[in-house]
């Protein structure tokens, strides 16, 4: 038997191009830790991203990957999972990609409970396009597009996920890669749609939501005896965003996945099935038409 893989074994050899200090480095490390902890074969892992600084992440991992288009990360991830349910599918992106242009896909993937893990790098700003207001920017935040301060209420990804039907809802912080790796590993292991929303500070264009800003506010839900089986308690914690901001596992429940209920998938992964119709399939279809 080959020895267990270590986090470094999942590096692609391509050097990350993020700004020094970017929170996305810790997310990359968290994904590597998670894959190593689960000892997943890189050939059985597919990572898909959209557009944005965060969406460069698949380039830096040794596994199958696809750098997609803006806001369409989850449809691609869903298609890959339904074509071959035997593989581990991870979607990654940012707050603009996932909670802006892609928010419709976000809602429907959760209500369907497709067995994929979605890791979002939430920096409360559009980083790739150099500092515009994003769907999660705080009220009053001055950016290039809101010089007088943001007047739109920010999207609450945790509350939205709970309302839409996600069966694993969590939040991490780039200041704690070890905890982040644990949350991602549990999300991958979970059967159903898993959200790992990550506070991932943009050190270049967001001077408000910095590492120090988060360190003064975040607290681990484990330390306060949070009941992750209660959606009511999860909703209560999801509303906390001020002097105290919770991170960790908000909610987890087991429900049948989309793949488990889809009759097309009962014969196994479509990607592994023979192309064409057998005689028995022809007879079955013709019988239904009589």
Phi and psi in degrees as a GROMACS rama.xvg file:
@    title "Ramachandran Plot"
@    xaxis  label "Phi"
@    yaxis  label "Psi"
@TYPE xy
-76.0646  149.614  UNK-2
-65.7604  154.431  UNK-3
-58.3687  144.092  UNK-4
-74.8615  144.338  UNK-5
-102.286  162.732  UNK-6
-50.8134  -39.2543  UNK-7
-65.8383  -22.411  UNK-8
-70.3823  -12.1802  UNK-9
-97.3371  4.90847  UNK-10
-75.3994  139.101  UNK-11
-82.7881  -20.9374  UNK-12
98.4624  -9.89761  UNK-13
-86.7901  126.954  UNK-14
-75.3195  127.904  UNK-15
-57.3621  144.053  UNK-16
-111.707  15.0564  UNK-17
-70.7334  161.345  UNK-18
-61.387  143.86  UNK-19
-55.0426  127.971  UNK-20
93.4345  -7.18599  UNK-21
-57.0721  140.197  UNK-22
-65.3363  -17.753  UNK-23
-67.2169  -23.58  UNK-24
-60.2145  -41.5774  UNK-25
-68.9461  -33.6877  UNK-26
-66.6433  -42.7185  UNK-27
-57.7187  -44.3225  UNK-28
-63.2835  -40.4672  UNK-29
-62.0379  -40.4511  UNK-30
-65.7133  -41.6617  UNK-31
-63.2368  -41.5209  UNK-32
-61.7292  -43.9934  UNK-33
-63.8446  -46.7369  UNK-34
-62.317  -38.65  UNK-35
-67.885  -43.0289  UNK-36
-61.3277  -34.7151  UNK-37
-89.7086  -5.5256  UNK-38
52.1128  49.7856  UNK-39
-84.6481  136.576  UNK-40
-69.8441  126.59  UNK-41
-53.581  -28.7435  UNK-42
-70.517  -13.5268  UNK-43
-106.346  12.7949  UNK-44
-120.387  133.046  UNK-45
-127.133  123.623  UNK-46
-116.816  127.761  UNK-47
-122.242  142.145  UNK-48
-133.61  172.363  UNK-49
-106.014  -122.976  UNK-50
-127.441  140.561  UNK-51
139.777  171.642  UNK-52
-55.5182  -46.5909  UNK-53
-62.4143  -30.6871  UNK-54
-75.0211  -0.627667  UNK-55
-77.3741  -8.91473  UNK-56
-53.9825  -41.1715  UNK-57
-57.9168  -26.052  UNK-58
-63.6885  -26.1005  UNK-59
-97.9269  6.80131  UNK-60
-118.928  143.985  UNK-61
-89.6248  83.3221  UNK-62
-166.07  -178.576  UNK-63
-71.4468  142.329  UNK-64
-152.447  157.155  UNK-65
-143.12  125.761  UNK-66
-95.1505  103.272  UNK-67
-88.5226  -144.436  UNK-68
-117.662  164.51  UNK-69
-61.5276  121.841  UNK-70
81.1659  -1.44823  UNK-71
-109.749  22.5043  UNK-72
-60.848  -49.0927  UNK-73
-70.6621  -36.7952  UNK-74
-60.2892  -39.3354  UNK-75
-66.9103  -44.6055  UNK-76
-62.4137  -40.2759  UNK-77
-63.2001  -45.7386  UNK-78
-60.5302  -40.6585  UNK-79
-64.5392  -42.3435  UNK-80
-67.1286  -39.0335  UNK-81
-73.3831  -30.3245  UNK-82
-71.1464  -34.5466  UNK-83
-146.212  83.1829  UNK-84
-62.3831  -11.0148  UNK-85
-77.3882  -13.891  UNK-86
-95.7394  160.327  UNK-87
-89.1236  120.98  UNK-88
-112.192  124.597  UNK-89
-122.24  128.845  UNK-90
-105.24  140.094  UNK-91
-133.599  151.308  UNK-92
179.967  -170.947  UNK-93
-113.601  -177.059  UNK-94
-69.604  -33.8443  UNK-95
-69.7382  -44.9845  UNK-96
-64.38  -45.4176  UNK-97
-91.0571  -36.7764  UNK-98
-105.144  -0.687764  UNK-99
-108.327  -96.5018  UNK-100
-64.4511  -27.84  UNK-101
-99.1033  10.7413  UNK-102
-65.4234  -30.4122  UNK-103
-64.3948  -43.7941  UNK-104
-65.4719  -35.0123  UNK-105
-57.9437  -49.0834  UNK-106
-62.4214  -46.5174  UNK-107
-72.585  -33.1894  UNK-108
-64.537  -35.6076  UNK-109
-71.9788  -43.9685  UNK-110
-68.2302  -28.116  UNK-111
-76.6372  -21.9522  UNK-112
59.8839  47.8352  UNK-113
-69.111  140.862  UNK-114
-81.227  72.6009  UNK-115
-132.083  158.901  UNK-116
-110.708  127.161  UNK-117
-113.332  114.683  UNK-118
-106.983  115.817  UNK-119
-108.982  133.339  UNK-120
-97.8254  97.6379  UNK-121
-96.9386  103.347  UNK-122
-110.501  10.256  UNK-123
58.3117  29.6051  UNK-124
-162.937  156.424  UNK-125
-86.7881  105.811  UNK-126
-83.7117  -43.9107  UNK-127
-61.5393  -36.104  UNK-128
-94.5497  16.2135  UNK-129
75.1264  40.9957  UNK-130
104.235  38.3102  UNK-131
-94.0997  163.021  UNK-132
-63.8887  141.681  UNK-133
-117.826  173.703  UNK-134
-61.0383  -21.7684  UNK-135
-107.74  7.89226  UNK-136
-62.9256  140.919  UNK-137
-71.2887  154.699  UNK-138
-57.7373  134.276  UNK-139
86.2591  -5.75155  UNK-140
-66.086  123.859  UNK-141
-87.0977  119.284  UNK-142
-131.109  -176.902  UNK-143
-62.1734  -32.1114  UNK-144
-97.7589  -7.1805  UNK-145
-132.856  65.948  UNK-146
-63.6865  -21.8151  UNK-147
-94.2979  2.68643  UNK-148
106.232  138.738  UNK-149
-65.6301  129.928  UNK-150
-105.854  -0.880738  UNK-151
-96.6668  135.351  UNK-152
-66.6785  134.372  UNK-153
-71.8871  150.677  UNK-154
-65.9367  141.038  UNK-155
-105.728  94.9335  UNK-156
-58.9622  -37.0575  UNK-157
-67.4885  -48.691  UNK-158
-63.6277  -38.9071  UNK-159
-63.4884  -42.5465  UNK-160
-63.5681  -42.2452  UNK-161
-62.9835  -43.0708  UNK-162
-68.9504  -32.9074  UNK-163
-83.1454  -14.2576  UNK-164
109.269  13.7783  UNK-165
-60.1015  140.518  UNK-166
-99.8611  -3.06646  UNK-167
-143.999  114.444  UNK-168
-127.37  119.95  UNK-169
-144.095  167.599  UNK-170
-143.454  135.071  UNK-171
-120.463  -176.771  UNK-172
-142.178  132.769  UNK-173
-62.6765  -16.6871  UNK-174
-74.0465  -5.36373  UNK-175
-138.216  76.6741  UNK-176
-61.9997  -31.6074  UNK-177
-65.3211  -46.7971  UNK-178
-63.3645  -38.8332  UNK-179
-61.2787  -43.6125  UNK-180
-60.4642  -38.5652  UNK-181
-65.6043  -43.7698  UNK-182
-64.5498  -41.0179  UNK-183
-67.5044  -41.8339  UNK-184
-61.2066  -43.9234  UNK-185
-65.7114  -36.2333  UNK-186
-65.3696  -41.0156  UNK-187
-65.8154  -41.31  UNK-188
-68.4108  -28.2116  UNK-189
-66.4424  139.287  UNK-190
-89.58  103.085  UNK-191
137.436  -175.34  UNK-192
-74.3532  126.013  UNK-193
-119.094  127.552  UNK-194
-106.722  127.563  UNK-195
-121.519  93.2394  UNK-196
-82.8544  130.989  UNK-197
-123.292  125.469  UNK-198
-71.3273  108.243  UNK-199
-125.115  87.1662  UNK-200
-55.1089  135.862  UNK-201
-92.9023  110.273  UNK-202
-79.3106  -9.52734  UNK-203
-98.2606  -42.9117  UNK-204
-116.216  -9.07557  UNK-205
-117.678  98.5597  UNK-206
-92.5257  3.62482  UNK-207
-94.6943  -56.8089  UNK-208
-90.482  73.1598  UNK-209
-90.3784  174.579  UNK-210
-57.542  -46.1172  UNK-211
-63.1167  -39.3603  UNK-212
-58.683  -44.5661  UNK-213
-72.2784  -40.7994  UNK-214
-60.7474  -30.6921  UNK-215
-74.5079  -13.3058  UNK-216
-121.048  -33.7512  UNK-217
-73.4151  146.457  UNK-218
-142.24  149.94  UNK-219
-83.8038  127.624  UNK-220
-61.6873  -25.5129  UNK-221
-59.6424  -36.2918  UNK-222
-75.5809  -8.75234  UNK-223
-116.691  13.4283  UNK-224
67.8204  33.6364  UNK-225
-65.151  137.585  UNK-226
-92.591  99.9429  UNK-227
-75.0658  -3.97061  UNK-228
-90.1664  -7.41721  UNK-229
-102.922  116.325  UNK-230
-71.0106  -28.651  UNK-231
-64.5236  -45.7555  UNK-232
-65.5216  -36.3213  UNK-233
-63.8142  -42.5789  UNK-234
-62.3636  -39.2452  UNK-235
-62.2205  -46.268  UNK-236
-66.5324  -33.3224  UNK-237
-64.2223  -23.662  UNK-238
-81.7321  -9.12913  UNK-239
-80.4643  112.31  UNK-240
-155.652  93.2544  UNK-241
-171.85  -118.31  UNK-242
-68.8206  -26.6742  UNK-243
-128.429  131.294  UNK-244
-131.829  120.039  UNK-245
-78.9123  144.116  UNK-246
-129.953  161.215  UNK-247
118.441  -158.507  UNK-248
-88.5728  115.783  UNK-249
-84.379  -42.4407  UNK-250
-157.644  141.755  UNK-251
-150.764  132.49  UNK-252
-147.995  151.145  UNK-253
-100.519  124.655  UNK-254
-136.866  157.61  UNK-255
-58.2142  136.626  UNK-256
-80.8559  165.713  UNK-257
-59.6459  -42.923  UNK-258
-63.9847  -35.944  UNK-259
-69.3389  -23.4356  UNK-260
-101.026  -17.4013  UNK-261
-74.1092  118.689  UNK-262
-63.1292  -26.2435  UNK-263
-64.7642  -28.9258  UNK-264
-90.6086  -0.370714  UNK-265
-67.446  -21.7219  UNK-266
-90.6052  6.33966  UNK-267
107.958  -178.926  UNK-268
-63.4789  124.572  UNK-269
-55.4695  -34.1779  UNK-270
-63.8896  -20.0717  UNK-271
-104.933  -1.96669  UNK-272
-85.4112  151.537  UNK-273
-69.9711  140.861  UNK-274
-79.5766  137.741  UNK-275
112.387  172.87  UNK-276
-107.795  132.501  UNK-277
-82.6687  166.015  UNK-278
-60.8941  -37.6385  UNK-279
-66.3346  -36.8897  UNK-280
-66.7414  -40.0672  UNK-281
-62.3906  -43.6773  UNK-282
-63.8564  -39.355  UNK-283
-63.7006  -44.8226  UNK-284
-67.7889  -43.9591  UNK-285
-64.0952  -34.3169  UNK-286
-63.8937  -34.9409  UNK-287
-69.9767  -22.7761  UNK-288
-88.248  -11.6009  UNK-289
